Structures are given as C-alpha cells and as structure tokens.
Amino acid sequence: MTARTIDDAQRRARLATRHRLVPSERIADPVAITESLVALHSSDPVTVHLSAAVRMPTPALEPVEAALYDHRTLVRHHSMRRTLWVFGRNTANVAHHAATLDVLRQQQKIIDKALVAAGIADPGAWFEKATAEVLDALADGPMTARDLGQRLPALAELRLDIGTGPLATPQPGHTRALLVLGFAGRVLRARPTGTWINGQYRWAAADGWLPGGLGEPLDPGAAAAELARRYLAAFGPATRTDLAWWAKWTVATTKRALVDVGAVEVTIDGPEPGYVLPDDVDPVPDPGPSAVLLPGLDPTTMGWKQRAFHLDEALVPHLFDRNGNGGPAIWVDGRIVGGWVQRKDGTVRTELLADIGAEHRAEIDRAAHELETLLGDVRFSVRFPAPMQARLLA
C-alpha cells in the first residue's frame, strides 16, 4: 500500500488551523488553547500568557491568571526535555508518567550523590525525612523557597554541591529537595512572588493545591502512547525524530509509542517519513490567511526539530540561538517570516525577513499595535532572545 502524501502546504494549513493562528479558530478559553498545543512552554513566564492571549479573539491576560491560580485548571510542572510547562490537569498527569518520571530518576541520583559528598550516610533516609518536613510546612499554605528555608533551618543550612569540579554549584538542601519533589509531583509551583512576568514562584503541596494532586498513577507505556497521540493530533504529520526530540524519549520509547497509538506513516517533504493518527490522513481545507506575533519559545515554534516546512534555513541564524531556542517570531500563513521585540518605550518593533505582501504587512502592524495595547506599562526581557534582537533594540 502506497503511503499517503502530505505536502508542505498541507502541513502549514494544519498548523495554522490546529494551533489557532487563524482568526476563525481563536477562542477565549486558555485551557482549550493549551490543550490545542498539548502544553505551553513556561521556561519564560511571559510565554505562557502571550501564547494564550494571541490565540484569543480579544487578547487578555486575566483569563490565564485565573486558570493558573484561581480555578487551577492549568498546572505548571516540569516534564518533557526537563522543561517547565503549563498543562491542562489531565495532560499534566499523562506527561508526568510519560516523561517526568524519567527526569526524576536522574535528579534523584544527582541529589543522592551530593548528599553522600556532604557526609550524609543514608541519602534515602535523609530525603524521606526532608520530604515529610517540607510537606508539613507547606500544609500551612504556599510559600517561597526562602520562607521555607526559614521554617526549616536545618535543611537550609546544609550545602549540597551540585555538579563536579569547577562547575559544581552549592545549593541549600531545602531548595534542592523542593526541585526533586517537584519532579516527583509532590509539590507544585503556585502564584509567582511578583507579577505575571516573574519566574520566582511560591511552592504548594500538590494535594493542597489540587484535590488529588496530579491524579491517579498511570502505566508509563500507556501514558507515552497517550502523550504521542496528543502530540500528533496537534503537530502531525511529524517525524519520529520530531517526537523523540520534543518528548526527549529514546528511539525505543518513541517507536513503541507510535505503534501503540496506531500512527500511520505518510510521505512528507524531507529526509524521513511523517506520522499522523489513523483518523487524520485526509486533506484539510485551506484555513485562509493568518498573521500573528508569537512569543519566544511558543509551542508552535518549538514543536518540531525538523522545521523546513515552515522555516527557511536562511532564517534560522536570525531567530534561534545555538541551543535551538526560538525567539519571538512573526508567523504568516503557517510559516515564520521574521521576528519582533518590545523596546524600552513599550513599542513593539518588527522585522520581516521574507516578502509577505502589503496586506500581510498591514496585518502584522495591526498585531504589533494590539500587543502594545495588551502589554500597556509592562516591560519584559526575553529569557532566550533571538540573535536578531540586538539589532531590533539598537
């Protein structure tokens, strides 16, 4: 049987539609937006709010705040690629068992090694006692790491060298314990200590922040299949390399997840076949024009390792740093065509790196003005700026 072909134009049509870049697909619900993309990157706190706002009919920040901290229908949790994400609650549990637990095992080894080096003979007993003390303190409500250290001075005074040689970094025992407990799903990040652009969070016991915590235990294999299913629904067709990179899975785990979800191989323009869900092989209609400004690390920008279908290779040095982090990007009709930055006076400056025509240029100008209005007096710095940022700020 000959594999169906899904060309680059179809891939861009799927992207623009499913990632809610076209006006007809925008929606006011931040949870639905998040689920459309599987999850929102949260390494830069600004990304979460702007990724959601740009996909709303009327961009707004308050619904995201409410979902995160009042209704708690969105959850911030470390997972794929050891990255901090924002998930819908059910997806958070799926990702936890499909990806976070692998990271937890690595982090547990790191803290155990540091504890032994610090003279702790039984790291397991130390960590069990520290867990009980931390959770007992957090039973009084969310608190910062600093406040927790004041409550638990014995933990705070212990210095753990994380890393080896000249790269070793001393950390207080309570902050490292919090990190590992976060990977374990025992504690979660609550409200930040400042405004929505602040990345310093209070910590909460998972069961106190969410009834039942992250949820019931899941079989890791079944969770991996479910995570692959959600990824393909949002990003398919994607290659095996794309999925393995996005989830930071081994080749074996990736292959198994694709088999378990019944993924169908399709022909795409590129070095590898693509995969889609079995009910997703038919062409999608032309979604019409779209022009949006996405923040740095937006899930659409970071969704594939092999990006040629939406990104000209010549543009990569302008928009991605050496580690592959994508900066703020201008998207037109499902492809990246430039970048943008907020200047000190609050204006949003854009630079197009491809010819997009007068109508799209006008729409980009409108989107930049809309973003300026949304941000108002807020000024922020991009955590992972694009190489082109320096000339945009000059």
Contacts in CASP RR format, 6 or more apart in sequence:
PFRMAT RR
TARGET T0000
AUTHOR 0000-0000-0000
METHOD contacts of the structure
MODEL  1
MTARTIDDAQRRARLATRHRLVPSERIADPVAITESLVALHSSDPVTVHL
SAAVRMPTPALEPVEAALYDHRTLVRHHSMRRTLWVFGRNTANVAHHAAT
LDVLRQQQKIIDKALVAAGIADPGAWFEKATAEVLDALADGPMTARDLGQ
RLPALAELRLDIGTGPLATPQPGHTRALLVLGFAGRVLRARPTGTWINGQ
YRWAAADGWLPGGLGEPLDPGAAAAELARRYLAAFGPATRTDLAWWAKWT
VATTKRALVDVGAVEVTIDGPEPGYVLPDDVDPVPDPGPSAVLLPGLDPT
TMGWKQRAFHLDEALVPHLFDRNGNGGPAIWVDGRIVGGWVQRKDGTVRT
ELLADIGAEHRAEIDRAAHELETLLGDVRFSVRFPAPMQARLLA
3 265 0 8 1.000
3 266 0 8 1.000
3 267 0 8 1.000
3 273 0 8 1.000
4 264 0 8 1.000
4 266 0 8 1.000
4 267 0 8 1.000
4 281 0 8 1.000
5 266 0 8 1.000
5 267 0 8 1.000
5 268 0 8 1.000
6 237 0 8 1.000
6 266 0 8 1.000
6 267 0 8 1.000
6 268 0 8 1.000
6 274 0 8 1.000
6 276 0 8 1.000
6 281 0 8 1.000
6 283 0 8 1.000
7 268 0 8 1.000
7 269 0 8 1.000
8 268 0 8 1.000
8 269 0 8 1.000
8 308 0 8 1.000
8 309 0 8 1.000
8 310 0 8 1.000
10 283 0 8 1.000
10 284 0 8 1.000
11 236 0 8 1.000
11 237 0 8 1.000
11 268 0 8 1.000
11 309 0 8 1.000
11 310 0 8 1.000
12 309 0 8 1.000
12 310 0 8 1.000
12 333 0 8 1.000
12 334 0 8 1.000
12 335 0 8 1.000
13 284 0 8 1.000
13 285 0 8 1.000
13 286 0 8 1.000
13 287 0 8 1.000
13 334 0 8 1.000
14 236 0 8 1.000
14 284 0 8 1.000
15 21 0 8 1.000
15 235 0 8 1.000
15 300 0 8 1.000
15 310 0 8 1.000
15 334 0 8 1.000
16 22 0 8 1.000
16 287 0 8 1.000
16 288 0 8 1.000
16 290 0 8 1.000
16 333 0 8 1.000
16 334 0 8 1.000
17 25 0 8 1.000
17 284 0 8 1.000
17 287 0 8 1.000
18 25 0 8 1.000
18 36 0 8 1.000
18 233 0 8 1.000
18 234 0 8 1.000
19 36 0 8 1.000
19 37 0 8 1.000
19 55 0 8 1.000
19 234 0 8 1.000
19 299 0 8 1.000
19 300 0 8 1.000
20 26 0 8 1.000
20 27 0 8 1.000
20 33 0 8 1.000
20 36 0 8 1.000
20 55 0 8 1.000
21 55 0 8 1.000
21 290 0 8 1.000
21 292 0 8 1.000
21 300 0 8 1.000
21 331 0 8 1.000
21 334 0 8 1.000
22 287 0 8 1.000
22 288 0 8 1.000
22 289 0 8 1.000
22 290 0 8 1.000
23 57 0 8 1.000
23 290 0 8 1.000
24 287 0 8 1.000
25 55 0 8 1.000
25 287 0 8 1.000
26 55 0 8 1.000
26 56 0 8 1.000
26 57 0 8 1.000
27 33 0 8 1.000
27 55 0 8 1.000
27 56 0 8 1.000
27 57 0 8 1.000
28 56 0 8 1.000
28 57 0 8 1.000
28 58 0 8 1.000
28 60 0 8 1.000
28 63 0 8 1.000
29 63 0 8 1.000
30 52 0 8 1.000
30 56 0 8 1.000
30 63 0 8 1.000
30 64 0 8 1.000
30 67 0 8 1.000
30 74 0 8 1.000
31 67 0 8 1.000
31 73 0 8 1.000
31 74 0 8 1.000
31 88 0 8 1.000
33 51 0 8 1.000
33 52 0 8 1.000
33 55 0 8 1.000
33 56 0 8 1.000
34 40 0 8 1.000
34 52 0 8 1.000
34 74 0 8 1.000
34 86 0 8 1.000
34 87 0 8 1.000
34 88 0 8 1.000
34 91 0 8 1.000
35 88 0 8 1.000
35 91 0 8 1.000
35 230 0 8 1.000
36 55 0 8 1.000
36 234 0 8 1.000
37 51 0 8 1.000
37 234 0 8 1.000
37 299 0 8 1.000
37 300 0 8 1.000
38 87 0 8 1.000
38 91 0 8 1.000
38 227 0 8 1.000
38 230 0 8 1.000
38 231 0 8 1.000
38 234 0 8 1.000
38 235 0 8 1.000
38 299 0 8 1.000
39 79 0 8 1.000
39 80 0 8 1.000
39 85 0 8 1.000
39 86 0 8 1.000
39 87 0 8 1.000
39 88 0 8 1.000
39 91 0 8 1.000
39 95 0 8 1.000
39 299 0 8 1.000
40 47 0 8 1.000
40 48 0 8 1.000
40 51 0 8 1.000
40 52 0 8 1.000
40 85 0 8 1.000
40 86 0 8 1.000
40 299 0 8 1.000
41 47 0 8 1.000
41 48 0 8 1.000
41 51 0 8 1.000
41 83 0 8 1.000
41 84 0 8 1.000
41 85 0 8 1.000
41 86 0 8 1.000
41 297 0 8 1.000
41 298 0 8 1.000
41 299 0 8 1.000
41 302 0 8 1.000
42 48 0 8 1.000
42 76 0 8 1.000
42 83 0 8 1.000
42 84 0 8 1.000
42 85 0 8 1.000
42 86 0 8 1.000
43 83 0 8 1.000
43 84 0 8 1.000
43 297 0 8 1.000
43 383 0 8 1.000
43 384 0 8 1.000
44 295 0 8 1.000
44 296 0 8 1.000
44 297 0 8 1.000
44 382 0 8 1.000
44 383 0 8 1.000
44 384 0 8 1.000
45 192 0 8 1.000
45 196 0 8 1.000
45 197 0 8 1.000
45 198 0 8 1.000
45 199 0 8 1.000
46 196 0 8 1.000
46 197 0 8 1.000
46 295 0 8 1.000
46 296 0 8 1.000
46 380 0 8 1.000
46 382 0 8 1.000
46 383 0 8 1.000
47 295 0 8 1.000
47 296 0 8 1.000
47 297 0 8 1.000
47 298 0 8 1.000
48 64 0 8 1.000
48 68 0 8 1.000
48 86 0 8 1.000
49 61 0 8 1.000
49 64 0 8 1.000
49 65 0 8 1.000
49 196 0 8 1.000
50 294 0 8 1.000
50 295 0 8 1.000
50 298 0 8 1.000
50 371 0 8 1.000
51 294 0 8 1.000
51 295 0 8 1.000
51 298 0 8 1.000
51 299 0 8 1.000
52 63 0 8 1.000
52 64 0 8 1.000
53 59 0 8 1.000
53 60 0 8 1.000
53 61 0 8 1.000
53 64 0 8 1.000
53 374 0 8 1.000
54 292 0 8 1.000
54 293 0 8 1.000
54 294 0 8 1.000
54 295 0 8 1.000
54 367 0 8 1.000
54 371 0 8 1.000
56 63 0 8 1.000
59 370 0 8 1.000
59 371 0 8 1.000
59 374 0 8 1.000
60 374 0 8 1.000
61 196 0 8 1.000
61 374 0 8 1.000
64 74 0 8 1.000
64 196 0 8 1.000
65 196 0 8 1.000
67 73 0 8 1.000
67 74 0 8 1.000
68 74 0 8 1.000
68 76 0 8 1.000
68 86 0 8 1.000
68 191 0 8 1.000
69 190 0 8 1.000
69 191 0 8 1.000
72 89 0 8 1.000
72 209 0 8 1.000
72 210 0 8 1.000
73 88 0 8 1.000
73 89 0 8 1.000
74 86 0 8 1.000
74 87 0 8 1.000
74 88 0 8 1.000
74 89 0 8 1.000
75 86 0 8 1.000
75 87 0 8 1.000
75 88 0 8 1.000
75 89 0 8 1.000
75 92 0 8 1.000
75 188 0 8 1.000
75 210 0 8 1.000
75 214 0 8 1.000
76 84 0 8 1.000
76 85 0 8 1.000
76 86 0 8 1.000
76 188 0 8 1.000
76 189 0 8 1.000
76 201 0 8 1.000
77 84 0 8 1.000
77 85 0 8 1.000
77 87 0 8 1.000
77 92 0 8 1.000
77 95 0 8 1.000
77 96 0 8 1.000
77 100 0 8 1.000
77 182 0 8 1.000
77 185 0 8 1.000
77 188 0 8 1.000
77 189 0 8 1.000
77 214 0 8 1.000
78 84 0 8 1.000
78 85 0 8 1.000
78 100 0 8 1.000
78 103 0 8 1.000
78 182 0 8 1.000
78 183 0 8 1.000
79 85 0 8 1.000
79 87 0 8 1.000
79 92 0 8 1.000
79 95 0 8 1.000
79 96 0 8 1.000
79 99 0 8 1.000
79 100 0 8 1.000
79 103 0 8 1.000
80 95 0 8 1.000
80 99 0 8 1.000
80 246 0 8 1.000
80 247 0 8 1.000
80 248 0 8 1.000
81 246 0 8 1.000
81 247 0 8 1.000
81 248 0 8 1.000
82 103 0 8 1.000
82 248 0 8 1.000
84 189 0 8 1.000
85 95 0 8 1.000
87 95 0 8 1.000
89 210 0 8 1.000
89 214 0 8 1.000
89 215 0 8 1.000
91 230 0 8 1.000
92 214 0 8 1.000
93 214 0 8 1.000
93 215 0 8 1.000
93 216 0 8 1.000
93 218 0 8 1.000
93 223 0 8 1.000
94 218 0 8 1.000
94 223 0 8 1.000
94 226 0 8 1.000
94 227 0 8 1.000
94 230 0 8 1.000
95 223 0 8 1.000
95 227 0 8 1.000
96 185 0 8 1.000
96 214 0 8 1.000
96 223 0 8 1.000
97 217 0 8 1.000
97 218 0 8 1.000
97 219 0 8 1.000
97 220 0 8 1.000
97 223 0 8 1.000
98 220 0 8 1.000
98 221 0 8 1.000
98 223 0 8 1.000
98 224 0 8 1.000
98 226 0 8 1.000
98 227 0 8 1.000
98 247 0 8 1.000
99 224 0 8 1.000
99 227 0 8 1.000
99 247 0 8 1.000
99 248 0 8 1.000
99 249 0 8 1.000
100 183 0 8 1.000
100 185 0 8 1.000
101 220 0 8 1.000
102 248 0 8 1.000
103 183 0 8 1.000
104 180 0 8 1.000
104 183 0 8 1.000
104 184 0 8 1.000
107 179 0 8 1.000
107 180 0 8 1.000
107 183 0 8 1.000
108 127 0 8 1.000
108 180 0 8 1.000
110 162 0 8 1.000
110 163 0 8 1.000
111 123 0 8 1.000
111 127 0 8 1.000
111 160 0 8 1.000
111 162 0 8 1.000
111 176 0 8 1.000
111 177 0 8 1.000
111 180 0 8 1.000
112 123 0 8 1.000
112 124 0 8 1.000
112 127 0 8 1.000
114 160 0 8 1.000
114 161 0 8 1.000
114 162 0 8 1.000
114 163 0 8 1.000
114 176 0 8 1.000
115 123 0 8 1.000
115 124 0 8 1.000
115 126 0 8 1.000
115 127 0 8 1.000
115 160 0 8 1.000
116 123 0 8 1.000
117 160 0 8 1.000
117 161 0 8 1.000
118 158 0 8 1.000
118 159 0 8 1.000
118 160 0 8 1.000
118 161 0 8 1.000
120 126 0 8 1.000
127 177 0 8 1.000
127 180 0 8 1.000
130 155 0 8 1.000
130 173 0 8 1.000
130 174 0 8 1.000
130 177 0 8 1.000
131 177 0 8 1.000
131 181 0 8 1.000
131 186 0 8 1.000
133 152 0 8 1.000
133 155 0 8 1.000
134 148 0 8 1.000
134 152 0 8 1.000
134 155 0 8 1.000
134 174 0 8 1.000
134 177 0 8 1.000
134 178 0 8 1.000
134 181 0 8 1.000
134 187 0 8 1.000
135 186 0 8 1.000
135 187 0 8 1.000
135 205 0 8 1.000
137 143 0 8 1.000
137 148 0 8 1.000
137 151 0 8 1.000
137 152 0 8 1.000
138 148 0 8 1.000
138 187 0 8 1.000
138 203 0 8 1.000
138 204 0 8 1.000
138 205 0 8 1.000
138 208 0 8 1.000
139 205 0 8 1.000
139 208 0 8 1.000
141 204 0 8 1.000
141 205 0 8 1.000
141 208 0 8 1.000
142 190 0 8 1.000
142 191 0 8 1.000
142 202 0 8 1.000
142 203 0 8 1.000
142 204 0 8 1.000
142 209 0 8 1.000
143 151 0 8 1.000
143 202 0 8 1.000
143 203 0 8 1.000
144 193 0 8 1.000
144 200 0 8 1.000
144 201 0 8 1.000
144 202 0 8 1.000
144 203 0 8 1.000
145 174 0 8 1.000
145 175 0 8 1.000
145 178 0 8 1.000
145 203 0 8 1.000
148 156 0 8 1.000
148 174 0 8 1.000
148 178 0 8 1.000
148 203 0 8 1.000
149 155 0 8 1.000
149 156 0 8 1.000
149 172 0 8 1.000
149 174 0 8 1.000
150 156 0 8 1.000
152 174 0 8 1.000
155 172 0 8 1.000
155 173 0 8 1.000
155 174 0 8 1.000
155 177 0 8 1.000
156 172 0 8 1.000
156 173 0 8 1.000
156 174 0 8 1.000
157 172 0 8 1.000
158 172 0 8 1.000
158 173 0 8 1.000
159 170 0 8 1.000
159 171 0 8 1.000
159 172 0 8 1.000
159 173 0 8 1.000
160 170 0 8 1.000
160 171 0 8 1.000
160 172 0 8 1.000
160 173 0 8 1.000
160 176 0 8 1.000
161 168 0 8 1.000
161 169 0 8 1.000
161 170 0 8 1.000
162 168 0 8 1.000
162 169 0 8 1.000
162 170 0 8 1.000
162 171 0 8 1.000
162 176 0 8 1.000
163 169 0 8 1.000
178 187 0 8 1.000
178 203 0 8 1.000
181 187 0 8 1.000
182 188 0 8 1.000
185 206 0 8 1.000
185 213 0 8 1.000
185 214 0 8 1.000
186 205 0 8 1.000
186 206 0 8 1.000
187 203 0 8 1.000
187 204 0 8 1.000
187 205 0 8 1.000
187 206 0 8 1.000
188 203 0 8 1.000
188 204 0 8 1.000
188 205 0 8 1.000
188 206 0 8 1.000
188 209 0 8 1.000
188 210 0 8 1.000
188 213 0 8 1.000
189 201 0 8 1.000
189 202 0 8 1.000
189 203 0 8 1.000
189 204 0 8 1.000
190 201 0 8 1.000
190 202 0 8 1.000
190 203 0 8 1.000
190 204 0 8 1.000
190 209 0 8 1.000
191 201 0 8 1.000
191 202 0 8 1.000
192 198 0 8 1.000
192 199 0 8 1.000
192 200 0 8 1.000
192 201 0 8 1.000
192 202 0 8 1.000
193 200 0 8 1.000
193 201 0 8 1.000
193 202 0 8 1.000
194 200 0 8 1.000
195 378 0 8 1.000
197 378 0 8 1.000
197 380 0 8 1.000
206 212 0 8 1.000
206 213 0 8 1.000
206 214 0 8 1.000
207 213 0 8 1.000
221 256 0 8 1.000
221 257 0 8 1.000
221 260 0 8 1.000
222 260 0 8 1.000
224 247 0 8 1.000
224 249 0 8 1.000
224 253 0 8 1.000
224 256 0 8 1.000
224 257 0 8 1.000
224 260 0 8 1.000
225 256 0 8 1.000
225 257 0 8 1.000
225 260 0 8 1.000
225 261 0 8 1.000
226 261 0 8 1.000
227 247 0 8 1.000
227 257 0 8 1.000
228 243 0 8 1.000
228 247 0 8 1.000
228 254 0 8 1.000
228 257 0 8 1.000
228 258 0 8 1.000
228 260 0 8 1.000
228 261 0 8 1.000
228 263 0 8 1.000
229 261 0 8 1.000
229 277 0 8 1.000
231 238 0 8 1.000
231 243 0 8 1.000
231 246 0 8 1.000
231 247 0 8 1.000
232 238 0 8 1.000
232 243 0 8 1.000
232 261 0 8 1.000
232 263 0 8 1.000
232 275 0 8 1.000
232 276 0 8 1.000
232 277 0 8 1.000
232 280 0 8 1.000
233 277 0 8 1.000
233 280 0 8 1.000
235 242 0 8 1.000
235 246 0 8 1.000
235 303 0 8 1.000
235 304 0 8 1.000
236 274 0 8 1.000
236 275 0 8 1.000
236 276 0 8 1.000
236 277 0 8 1.000
236 280 0 8 1.000
237 266 0 8 1.000
237 268 0 8 1.000
237 274 0 8 1.000
237 275 0 8 1.000
237 276 0 8 1.000
238 246 0 8 1.000
238 274 0 8 1.000
238 275 0 8 1.000
238 304 0 8 1.000
239 268 0 8 1.000
239 272 0 8 1.000
239 273 0 8 1.000
239 274 0 8 1.000
239 275 0 8 1.000
239 304 0 8 1.000
239 305 0 8 1.000
239 306 0 8 1.000
240 251 0 8 1.000
240 254 0 8 1.000
240 255 0 8 1.000
240 258 0 8 1.000
240 272 0 8 1.000
240 274 0 8 1.000
240 275 0 8 1.000
241 272 0 8 1.000
241 305 0 8 1.000
241 306 0 8 1.000
242 303 0 8 1.000
242 304 0 8 1.000
242 305 0 8 1.000
242 306 0 8 1.000
243 249 0 8 1.000
243 254 0 8 1.000
243 257 0 8 1.000
243 258 0 8 1.000
243 275 0 8 1.000
244 250 0 8 1.000
244 251 0 8 1.000
244 253 0 8 1.000
244 254 0 8 1.000
245 304 0 8 1.000
245 305 0 8 1.000
246 302 0 8 1.000
246 303 0 8 1.000
246 304 0 8 1.000
246 305 0 8 1.000
247 253 0 8 1.000
247 254 0 8 1.000
249 257 0 8 1.000
258 275 0 8 1.000
261 277 0 8 1.000
262 277 0 8 1.000
262 278 0 8 1.000
263 275 0 8 1.000
263 276 0 8 1.000
263 277 0 8 1.000
263 278 0 8 1.000
264 275 0 8 1.000
264 276 0 8 1.000
264 277 0 8 1.000
264 278 0 8 1.000
264 280 0 8 1.000
264 281 0 8 1.000
265 273 0 8 1.000
265 274 0 8 1.000
265 275 0 8 1.000
266 273 0 8 1.000
266 274 0 8 1.000
266 275 0 8 1.000
266 276 0 8 1.000
266 281 0 8 1.000
267 273 0 8 1.000
267 274 0 8 1.000
268 274 0 8 1.000
268 309 0 8 1.000
269 308 0 8 1.000
269 309 0 8 1.000
270 306 0 8 1.000
270 308 0 8 1.000
271 306 0 8 1.000
272 306 0 8 1.000
288 333 0 8 1.000
289 332 0 8 1.000
289 333 0 8 1.000
289 359 0 8 1.000
289 360 0 8 1.000
289 363 0 8 1.000
290 331 0 8 1.000
290 332 0 8 1.000
290 333 0 8 1.000
290 334 0 8 1.000
291 330 0 8 1.000
291 331 0 8 1.000
291 332 0 8 1.000
291 333 0 8 1.000
291 356 0 8 1.000
291 360 0 8 1.000
291 363 0 8 1.000
291 364 0 8 1.000
291 367 0 8 1.000
292 330 0 8 1.000
292 331 0 8 1.000
292 367 0 8 1.000
293 328 0 8 1.000
293 329 0 8 1.000
293 330 0 8 1.000
293 331 0 8 1.000
293 339 0 8 1.000
293 340 0 8 1.000
293 348 0 8 1.000
293 350 0 8 1.000
293 364 0 8 1.000
293 367 0 8 1.000
293 368 0 8 1.000
293 371 0 8 1.000
294 300 0 8 1.000
294 301 0 8 1.000
294 328 0 8 1.000
294 329 0 8 1.000
294 330 0 8 1.000
294 331 0 8 1.000
295 327 0 8 1.000
295 328 0 8 1.000
295 382 0 8 1.000
296 325 0 8 1.000
296 326 0 8 1.000
296 327 0 8 1.000
296 328 0 8 1.000
296 329 0 8 1.000
296 382 0 8 1.000
296 384 0 8 1.000
296 386 0 8 1.000
297 325 0 8 1.000
297 326 0 8 1.000
297 327 0 8 1.000
297 383 0 8 1.000
297 384 0 8 1.000
298 329 0 8 1.000
300 331 0 8 1.000
301 326 0 8 1.000
301 327 0 8 1.000
301 329 0 8 1.000
301 336 0 8 1.000
302 325 0 8 1.000
302 326 0 8 1.000
304 310 0 8 1.000
307 316 0 8 1.000
309 335 0 8 1.000
310 334 0 8 1.000
310 335 0 8 1.000
310 336 0 8 1.000
311 319 0 8 1.000
311 335 0 8 1.000
311 336 0 8 1.000
312 335 0 8 1.000
312 336 0 8 1.000
312 353 0 8 1.000
312 354 0 8 1.000
315 336 0 8 1.000
315 337 0 8 1.000
315 338 0 8 1.000
315 353 0 8 1.000
315 354 0 8 1.000
317 387 0 8 1.000
318 338 0 8 1.000
318 339 0 8 1.000
318 353 0 8 1.000
318 386 0 8 1.000
318 387 0 8 1.000
318 388 0 8 1.000
319 326 0 8 1.000
319 327 0 8 1.000
319 329 0 8 1.000
319 336 0 8 1.000
319 338 0 8 1.000
319 339 0 8 1.000
319 386 0 8 1.000
319 387 0 8 1.000
319 388 0 8 1.000
320 326 0 8 1.000
320 327 0 8 1.000
320 386 0 8 1.000
320 387 0 8 1.000
321 327 0 8 1.000
321 384 0 8 1.000
321 385 0 8 1.000
321 386 0 8 1.000
321 387 0 8 1.000
323 384 0 8 1.000
325 384 0 8 1.000
326 384 0 8 1.000
326 386 0 8 1.000
327 339 0 8 1.000
327 382 0 8 1.000
327 384 0 8 1.000
327 385 0 8 1.000
327 386 0 8 1.000
327 389 0 8 1.000
328 339 0 8 1.000
328 340 0 8 1.000
328 341 0 8 1.000
328 382 0 8 1.000
328 386 0 8 1.000
328 389 0 8 1.000
329 336 0 8 1.000
329 338 0 8 1.000
329 339 0 8 1.000
329 340 0 8 1.000
329 386 0 8 1.000
330 336 0 8 1.000
330 337 0 8 1.000
330 338 0 8 1.000
330 339 0 8 1.000
330 340 0 8 1.000
330 350 0 8 1.000
330 352 0 8 1.000
330 364 0 8 1.000
331 337 0 8 1.000
332 356 0 8 1.000
332 360 0 8 1.000
332 364 0 8 1.000
333 360 0 8 1.000
337 352 0 8 1.000
337 353 0 8 1.000
337 354 0 8 1.000
337 356 0 8 1.000
338 350 0 8 1.000
338 351 0 8 1.000
338 352 0 8 1.000
338 353 0 8 1.000
338 354 0 8 1.000
338 388 0 8 1.000
339 350 0 8 1.000
339 351 0 8 1.000
339 352 0 8 1.000
339 353 0 8 1.000
339 386 0 8 1.000
339 388 0 8 1.000
339 392 0 8 1.000
340 348 0 8 1.000
340 349 0 8 1.000
340 350 0 8 1.000
340 351 0 8 1.000
340 368 0 8 1.000
340 392 0 8 1.000
341 348 0 8 1.000
341 349 0 8 1.000
341 382 0 8 1.000
341 385 0 8 1.000
341 389 0 8 1.000
341 392 0 8 1.000
341 393 0 8 1.000
342 348 0 8 1.000
342 349 0 8 1.000
342 371 0 8 1.000
342 375 0 8 1.000
342 379 0 8 1.000
342 380 0 8 1.000
343 349 0 8 1.000
343 392 0 8 1.000
343 393 0 8 1.000
344 379 0 8 1.000
346 372 0 8 1.000
346 375 0 8 1.000
346 376 0 8 1.000
346 379 0 8 1.000
347 372 0 8 1.000
348 368 0 8 1.000
348 369 0 8 1.000
348 371 0 8 1.000
348 372 0 8 1.000
348 375 0 8 1.000
349 368 0 8 1.000
349 392 0 8 1.000
349 393 0 8 1.000
350 364 0 8 1.000
350 365 0 8 1.000
350 368 0 8 1.000
351 388 0 8 1.000
351 391 0 8 1.000
351 392 0 8 1.000
352 361 0 8 1.000
352 364 0 8 1.000
356 364 0 8 1.000
382 389 0 8 1.000
END
